[in-house]
Amino acid sequence: MRIDYVINKVAQTHRGQSEDAVAQAIHDQLRAVGVVPNGRQIAQYATAISALPQIPPKK
């Protein structure tokens, strides 16, 4: 449940950024909620999130 929350949060804030930046954000936020991150899963999520187009800023 906590992993889903973190992935959704990072997907909204870091989409379209570099894989390294996305992976670091996922890692940091998972650690903050008490989850020990799995490196392989983080890499898969980071690849998918970085491939998403960025959300245009709200006016």
LINFENMO-V726356 format. One record per residue. N is the residue number from 1. RES is the residue in three letters. PHI is phi in whole degrees, 0 to 359 (999 if undefined). OMEGA is omega in whole degrees, 0 to 359 (* if undefined). D_FIRST is the distance of its C-alpha to the first C-alpha in Angstrom with 2 decimals. Layout:
# LINFENMO-V726356
((N/RES/PHI/OMEGA/D_FIRST) (N/RES/PHI/OMEGA/D_FIRST))
This chain:
# LINFENMO-V726356
((1/MET/999/181/0.00) (2/ARG/293/180/3.81) (3/ILE/295/178/5.43) (4/ASP/302/180/5.28) (5/TYR/300/182/6.41) (6/VAL/295/181/8.86) (7/ILE/297/179/10.11) (8/ASN/296/180/10.87) (9/LYS/297/180/12.51) (10/VAL/293/179/14.52) (11/ALA/298/179/15.45) (12/GLN/276/186/17.11) (13/THR/264/187/18.82) (14/HIS/239/183/19.90) (15/ARG/298/180/20.63) (16/GLY/84/179/24.10) (17/GLN/274/182/24.40) (18/SER/296/180/25.28) (19/GLU/300/180/22.95) (20/ASP/297/180/23.65) (21/ALA/295/180/22.69) (22/VAL/293/180/19.38) (23/ALA/299/179/18.61) (24/GLN/295/179/19.66) (25/ALA/296/179/17.52) (26/ILE/298/181/14.33) (27/HIS/302/182/15.60) (28/ASP/298/183/16.57) (29/GLN/287/175/13.47) (30/LEU/295/179/11.26) (31/ARG/298/181/14.09) (32/ALA/294/179/14.18) (33/VAL/263/174/10.81) (34/GLY/86/179/11.93) (35/VAL/250/176/10.55) (36/VAL/278/185/13.57) (37/PRO/289/174/13.63) (38/ASN/262/185/15.12) (39/GLY/304/182/18.10) (40/ARG/293/179/18.50) (41/GLN/292/178/15.04) (42/ILE/299/180/15.49) (43/ALA/298/180/18.91) (44/GLN/294/178/17.86) (45/TYR/297/182/15.42) (46/ALA/298/178/18.19) (47/THR/298/181/20.82) (48/ALA/293/183/19.21) (49/ILE/291/181/18.45) (50/SER/291/179/21.94) (51/ALA/280/180/23.56) (52/LEU/287/176/22.42) (53/PRO/288/179/25.13) (54/GLN/291/178/24.89) (55/ILE/279/178/24.42) (56/PRO/295/181/27.83) (57/PRO/295/178/28.20) (58/LYS/285/182/28.48) (59/LYS/265/*/32.10))
